[in-house]
C-alpha cells in the first residue's frame, strides 16, 4: 500500500518502511508522530478512500541540509554581502499507513541464513570436481620458475647529440617592417643647401 502525504508544504509518496526527509518537525529521535494530511492512497493499481486515513511515522533523526551560500554584489558600488544557510530537516521512517504496518525485517533470520546457506552449496558441488581444476592450472610462481624471460641486450651508450638551435620567433602575425632611414637624410631633404 502507498499514500501521498503533505507536510511542510511538500508532497511525498510513501509506503510502510520508507525513509523520507521532510522540513523540520517538533520532536526527538524515537518519537512517533502521525501525518493526517493524506491526499491519495492506493494498493497496486487500485485507489482507496482517504477519509480518516492516517500515516504513522517515527522520527529517526533531526539533521541539517547542505550548505547554501547567498552572495550579493553590486558592481562599482563597493557592495558585497555573503551569507550562508543550512536548512533544518527531519528524517522520518514510515511505520504504518492506516492499519497496514511495515513488515519488520528479521535481523536474526539474516544472521542464520548465511550460516545455513554454505552447507547446501558445498553439498551440491562435488569435491572431486574442484581438485582437477586446481591441478590443471599451474601456480603463477611455477610459471616464472619454468620459463624465465630472456633479458634484452643493453644498447650501447650513444654520444650525446648537440641540442637543436632555437628557432627564431614567428613573424607571421608581426607588423610589416619600416624602411631603414637616417635622420641626416631626412633633414637634408627638407632644408635647401645654403650658399
MOBEL-V87399 format. One record per pair of residues at least 4 apart in sequence whose ideal C-beta (glycine too) atoms are under 7 Angstrom apart, sorted by sequence separation. I is the first residue (numbers start at 1). J is the second residue. D is the distance in Angstrom with one decimal. If there is no record, write none. Layout:
i = (I | I)
j = (J | J)
d = (D | D)
This chain:
i = (14 | 27 | 42 | 96 | 106 | 107 | 108 | 109 | 112 | 113 | 117 | 118 | 119 | 120 | 121 | 125 | 129 | 130 | 131 | 132 | 138 | 140 | 141 | 142 | 143 | 181 | 183 | 184 | 185 | 186 | 187 | 6 | 42 | 43 | 74 | 96 | 138 | 181 | 14 | 27 | 42 | 73 | 95 | 96 | 4 | 5 | 40 | 41 | 73 | 95 | 12 | 25 | 94 | 4 | 5 | 41 | 72 | 12 | 40 | 2 | 3 | 39 | 71 | 2 | 38 | 41 | 2 | 69 | 70 | 1 | 8 | 7 | 8 | 38 | 69 | 70 | 7 | 68 | 38 | 67 | 68 | 36 | 67 | 34 | 35 | 34 | 65 | 34 | 35 | 64 | 65 | 64 | 32 | 33 | 64 | 65 | 64 | 32 | 33 | 63 | 7 | 11 | 31 | 62 | 63 | 30 | 5 | 7 | 29 | 61 | 6 | 28 | 29 | 59 | 60 | 5 | 27 | 29 | 60 | 5 | 6 | 29 | 59 | 60 | 5 | 58 | 3 | 4 | 57 | 58 | 4 | 57 | 3 | 57 | 58 | 3 | 57 | 55 | 56 | 1 | 2 | 56 | 14 | 19 | 1 | 55 | 54 | 53 | 5 | 3 | 41 | 24 | 24 | 25 | 23 | 24 | 22 | 21 | 22 | 21 | 22 | 19 | 20 | 19 | 19 | 18 | 17 | 16 | 15 | 16 | 14 | 16 | 16 | 16 | 16 | 17 | 16 | 17 | 3 | 1 | 1)
j = (18 | 31 | 46 | 100 | 110 | 111 | 112 | 113 | 116 | 117 | 121 | 122 | 123 | 124 | 125 | 129 | 133 | 134 | 135 | 136 | 142 | 144 | 145 | 146 | 147 | 185 | 187 | 188 | 189 | 190 | 191 | 11 | 47 | 48 | 79 | 101 | 143 | 186 | 20 | 33 | 48 | 79 | 101 | 102 | 11 | 12 | 47 | 48 | 80 | 102 | 20 | 33 | 102 | 13 | 14 | 50 | 81 | 22 | 50 | 13 | 14 | 50 | 82 | 14 | 50 | 53 | 15 | 82 | 83 | 15 | 22 | 22 | 23 | 53 | 84 | 85 | 23 | 84 | 55 | 84 | 85 | 54 | 86 | 54 | 55 | 55 | 86 | 56 | 57 | 86 | 87 | 87 | 56 | 57 | 88 | 89 | 89 | 58 | 59 | 89 | 35 | 39 | 59 | 90 | 91 | 59 | 35 | 37 | 59 | 91 | 37 | 59 | 60 | 90 | 91 | 37 | 59 | 61 | 92 | 38 | 39 | 62 | 92 | 93 | 39 | 92 | 38 | 39 | 92 | 93 | 40 | 93 | 40 | 94 | 95 | 41 | 95 | 94 | 95 | 41 | 42 | 96 | 55 | 60 | 43 | 97 | 98 | 98 | 55 | 55 | 97 | 88 | 89 | 90 | 89 | 90 | 89 | 89 | 90 | 91 | 92 | 91 | 92 | 92 | 93 | 94 | 94 | 94 | 94 | 95 | 94 | 96 | 97 | 100 | 101 | 102 | 102 | 103 | 97 | 97 | 100)
d = (5.0 | 3.9 | 6.0 | 6.2 | 6.6 | 6.7 | 6.5 | 6.1 | 6.2 | 5.9 | 6.3 | 6.1 | 6.5 | 6.4 | 6.9 | 6.5 | 6.9 | 6.5 | 6.3 | 6.1 | 4.6 | 6.8 | 6.5 | 6.2 | 6.6 | 5.7 | 6.3 | 6.2 | 6.4 | 6.6 | 6.2 | 5.1 | 4.6 | 6.3 | 4.1 | 4.2 | 5.9 | 6.5 | 6.1 | 6.1 | 5.8 | 6.5 | 6.6 | 6.5 | 5.7 | 5.7 | 7.0 | 4.7 | 5.1 | 5.8 | 5.1 | 6.7 | 6.7 | 5.3 | 6.1 | 5.1 | 4.5 | 6.9 | 6.6 | 6.1 | 5.7 | 7.0 | 5.1 | 6.7 | 4.8 | 5.6 | 4.7 | 6.9 | 4.6 | 6.7 | 5.3 | 5.2 | 2.9 | 4.8 | 5.5 | 6.6 | 7.0 | 6.9 | 6.1 | 5.7 | 4.8 | 5.6 | 5.3 | 4.8 | 4.3 | 6.8 | 5.8 | 5.5 | 6.1 | 4.3 | 4.0 | 6.9 | 6.5 | 5.6 | 6.1 | 5.5 | 6.7 | 5.3 | 6.6 | 5.0 | 5.7 | 6.6 | 4.9 | 5.7 | 6.0 | 6.7 | 4.6 | 6.7 | 5.6 | 4.8 | 4.5 | 6.8 | 6.4 | 6.1 | 4.3 | 6.1 | 4.9 | 5.3 | 6.6 | 5.4 | 5.8 | 6.9 | 6.2 | 5.2 | 6.9 | 7.0 | 5.3 | 4.6 | 4.4 | 4.9 | 4.1 | 6.4 | 6.7 | 5.3 | 5.4 | 4.4 | 5.9 | 6.4 | 4.5 | 7.0 | 5.9 | 4.4 | 6.5 | 6.6 | 4.6 | 5.3 | 6.8 | 5.1 | 5.3 | 5.6 | 6.8 | 3.8 | 6.5 | 4.5 | 6.9 | 5.6 | 6.9 | 5.1 | 5.4 | 5.5 | 5.9 | 6.3 | 5.3 | 6.9 | 5.2 | 4.8 | 6.5 | 5.6 | 6.7 | 7.0 | 4.7 | 5.9 | 5.8 | 6.1 | 6.1 | 4.0 | 3.5 | 6.9 | 4.9 | 5.3 | 4.9)
